[in-house]
Amino acid sequence: MDFELSQDEKLFKESVHEFLSNELAPRWISMDAQRSIPTELINRMGEQGLFAIPVPEEYGGQGGTFLLAALAVEEVAYNDPAVATAVFTLLNNAWPYILYLYGNEEVKQEVLPLVGKGRGFFGIASTEPSGGSDVAGESTVAVKEGLIYKITGEKTYISGVRESMEQLELGGWYLIARTAPPEAGHRGLTGFAFIGNRKGERPPNFEYSILHTIGRHAISTGTLRLNGTPIEQKYLVGQENRGFYIAMEGFSLARVLVSAANIGAAQWALEAAIDYARQRRLFGGRPIASFQGVSFPIAEVASRLQAARLLVYKAAQIADKIYIKKETGLRPHDLDFWASAAKIEAVEIAFKAAEVAMKTYGAFAFTEEANVFRNLLGVLSYLVGAEGTQNIMRYIVARELIGRDYVKG
Ligand SMILES: Cc1cc2nc3c(=O)[nH]c(=O)nc-3n(C[C@H](O)[C@H](O)[C@H](O)COP(=O)(O)OP(=O)(O)OC[C@H]3O[C@@H](n4cnc5c(N)ncnc54)[C@H](O)[C@@H]3O)c2cc1C
């Protein structure tokens, strides 16, 4: 059993860290305040090879692994602990891979090279106003008319809407719609590569809007409204009525990277707490770190963070065994337990680390000047939802452990 990263992985992480400490760390606060990731930064991150990392080079990806993607996302979140840039990066690694696995050749060549270069975005559009956890109950419909599907429905709390629609050359999502009657449940859902913007050109009968979120402001969260919006048949991702299964694969891969983002954000909060605990002096000039009430919560976060990081790397390695090394005897479904367990731990330690940083700062934490609130609100997005709630993660872990016949959603 080897708990170490390989030399190449360490070098990759260090080079990403160096790039981001110059390009991202100095501006994450202004990005959060101004509610935007500059297009030029997205382009530069693409040039640096931070998107479509596991996608093969012949499709414009980096020909890397999910572990490398996780290391990149961890570093992005460490350098933007409000996690906005990390969300953009993780989505732009997981969902392009799903398009690579199941998309039509022509569509892959249209979308993936632009994603890889930092000039395109490909995320996930699953959640509907009626609720995100019950994917099988979704009501957006796709009606086939010749070689076209007409899609009607609303997707909400969707990440990357402004970036896709207004900033980049191309923006789209893996969008799930119903192609069989509701009685078919999860067996009646189909996945589409819905491209909302190609060089400023938008599909007809389609509108979008941006929501007023409370944190991780630099990446937008929005709503997509389709009203008979036409999509050509070639944009089908996988076979008709297989969309639920493909979505579940994508969610597991994305959860590995969500977990990596939370690890990076937690590391930032931990270091912020340590720095402040050393500097702040009270009771006759003693650093507050000398009080166990301050140092013990920091120690607890540090210990739990190490454990969570190992779990996240393990989940990424399992993704690599399944998808990159294609080890025999493993199926996509084998990732579900690890991805969900990693998300439970990583999100909870990130929120705990943010809380400990806030408490260590005391009243200063409650000012905009301290900026730790931006980290707290960013990681909060993953405590309340985004790529599946913590309860849904527990459901998956329980189902995998105890069995589908016993554990029902
Ligand atoms: C900032 C942000 C960005 C997001 N980006 C995207 C995106 O890009 N694409 C996308 O498709 N979605 C996105 N989402 C939506 C996200 O995936 C949903 O929040 C998530 O799927 C949960 O859906 P919901 O919020 O509608 O909660 P609901 O499904 O309404 O659930 C409400 C509560 O009930 C609990 N619950 C529901 N069912 C069960 C059950 N069976 N057992 C136990 N508890 C249960 C949930 O855990 C939750 O606590 C985003 C969300 C946020 C906050």
The ligand as an SDF file (V2000), in Angstrom:
LIG
                    3D

 53 58  0  0  0  0  0  0  0  0999 V2000
  -24.5280   26.5610   -5.8470 C   0  0  0  0  0  0  0  0  0  0  0  0
  -25.2200   25.4110   -6.4890 C   0  0  0  0  0  0  0  0  0  0  0  0
  -24.8630   25.0210   -7.7660 C   0  0  0  0  0  0  0  0  0  0  0  0
  -25.5170   23.9530   -8.3890 C   0  0  0  0  0  0  0  0  0  0  0  0
  -25.1610   23.5940   -9.6620 N   0  0  0  0  0  0  0  0  0  0  0  0
  -25.8720   22.6230  -10.3070 C   0  0  0  0  0  0  0  0  0  0  0  0
  -25.5770   22.2930  -11.6610 C   0  0  0  0  0  0  0  0  0  0  0  0
  -24.6260   22.8000  -12.2680 O   0  0  0  0  0  0  0  0  0  0  0  0
  -26.3720   21.3930  -12.2760 N   0  0  0  0  0  0  0  0  0  0  0  0
  -27.4280   20.7850  -11.6630 C   0  0  0  0  0  0  0  0  0  0  0  0
  -28.1000   19.9830  -12.2930 O   0  0  0  0  0  0  0  0  0  0  0  0
  -27.7340   21.0700  -10.3640 N   0  0  0  0  0  0  0  0  0  0  0  0
  -26.9730   21.9820   -9.6830 C   0  0  0  0  0  0  0  0  0  0  0  0
  -27.2630   22.2900   -8.3860 N   0  0  0  0  0  0  0  0  0  0  0  0
  -28.4110   21.6590   -7.7590 C   0  0  0  0  0  0  0  0  0  0  0  0
  -28.0070   20.5040   -6.8540 C   0  0  0  0  0  0  0  0  0  0  0  0
  -27.4650   19.4370   -7.5140 O   0  0  0  0  0  0  0  0  0  0  0  0
  -29.2170   20.2040   -5.9910 C   0  0  0  0  0  0  0  0  0  0  0  0
  -29.1180   21.1240   -4.9380 O   0  0  0  0  0  0  0  0  0  0  0  0
  -29.2810   18.8060   -5.4120 C   0  0  0  0  0  0  0  0  0  0  0  0
  -29.4230   17.8420   -6.4050 O   0  0  0  0  0  0  0  0  0  0  0  0
  -30.4490   18.6940   -4.4150 C   0  0  0  0  0  0  0  0  0  0  0  0
  -31.6370   19.1350   -4.9850 O   0  0  0  0  0  0  0  0  0  0  0  0
  -32.5070   20.2760   -4.2630 P   0  0  0  0  0  0  0  0  0  0  0  0
  -31.5770   21.3810   -3.8700 O   0  0  0  0  0  0  0  0  0  0  0  0
  -33.6280   20.5790   -5.1630 O   0  0  0  0  0  0  0  0  0  0  0  0
  -32.9920   19.6280   -2.9150 O   0  0  0  0  0  0  0  0  0  0  0  0
  -34.1940   18.5690   -2.7470 P   0  0  0  0  0  0  0  0  0  0  0  0
  -33.9880   17.4520   -3.6900 O   0  0  0  0  0  0  0  0  0  0  0  0
  -35.4640   19.3020   -2.7800 O   0  0  0  0  0  0  0  0  0  0  0  0
  -33.9220   18.0730   -1.2650 O   0  0  0  0  0  0  0  0  0  0  0  0
  -34.1910   18.9100   -0.1270 C   0  0  0  0  0  0  0  0  0  0  0  0
  -33.6640   18.2320    1.1170 C   0  0  0  0  0  0  0  0  0  0  0  0
  -34.2800   16.9490    1.2880 O   0  0  0  0  0  0  0  0  0  0  0  0
  -33.3040   15.9480    1.4030 C   0  0  0  0  0  0  0  0  0  0  0  0
  -33.7750   14.7230    0.7410 N   0  0  0  0  0  0  0  0  0  0  0  0
  -34.3510   14.6080   -0.4880 C   0  0  0  0  0  0  0  0  0  0  0  0
  -34.6240   13.3280   -0.7620 N   0  0  0  0  0  0  0  0  0  0  0  0
  -34.2000   12.6040    0.2960 C   0  0  0  0  0  0  0  0  0  0  0  0
  -34.1790   11.2120    0.6090 C   0  0  0  0  0  0  0  0  0  0  0  0
  -34.6700   10.2900   -0.2160 N   0  0  0  0  0  0  0  0  0  0  0  0
  -33.6540   10.8390    1.8060 N   0  0  0  0  0  0  0  0  0  0  0  0
  -33.1510   11.7580    2.6590 C   0  0  0  0  0  0  0  0  0  0  0  0
  -33.1420   13.0760    2.4250 N   0  0  0  0  0  0  0  0  0  0  0  0
  -33.6490   13.4940    1.2540 C   0  0  0  0  0  0  0  0  0  0  0  0
  -32.0690   16.4840    0.7080 C   0  0  0  0  0  0  0  0  0  0  0  0
  -30.8970   15.8830    1.2230 O   0  0  0  0  0  0  0  0  0  0  0  0
  -32.1550   17.9680    1.0620 C   0  0  0  0  0  0  0  0  0  0  0  0
  -31.6000   18.1550    2.3360 O   0  0  0  0  0  0  0  0  0  0  0  0
  -26.5610   23.2930   -7.7080 C   0  0  0  0  0  0  0  0  0  0  0  0
  -26.8880   23.6580   -6.3910 C   0  0  0  0  0  0  0  0  0  0  0  0
  -26.2150   24.6820   -5.7860 C   0  0  0  0  0  0  0  0  0  0  0  0
  -26.5690   25.0540   -4.3760 C   0  0  0  0  0  0  0  0  0  0  0  0
  1  2  1  0
  2  3  1  0
  2 52  2  0
  3  4  2  0
  4  5  1  0
  4 50  1  0
  5  6  2  0
  6  7  1  0
  6 13  1  0
  7  8  2  0
  7  9  1  0
  9 10  1  0
 10 11  2  0
 10 12  1  0
 12 13  2  0
 13 14  1  0
 14 15  1  0
 14 50  1  0
 15 16  1  0
 16 17  1  0
 16 18  1  0
 18 19  1  0
 18 20  1  0
 20 21  1  0
 20 22  1  0
 22 23  1  0
 23 24  1  0
 24 25  2  0
 24 26  1  0
 24 27  1  0
 27 28  1  0
 28 29  2  0
 28 30  1  0
 28 31  1  0
 31 32  1  0
 32 33  1  0
 33 34  1  0
 33 48  1  0
 34 35  1  0
 35 36  1  0
 35 46  1  0
 36 37  1  0
 36 45  1  0
 37 38  2  0
 38 39  1  0
 39 40  1  0
 39 45  2  0
 40 41  1  0
 40 42  2  0
 42 43  1  0
 43 44  2  0
 44 45  1  0
 46 47  1  0
 46 48  1  0
 48 49  1  0
 50 51  2  0
 51 52  1  0
 52 53  1  0
M  END
$$$$
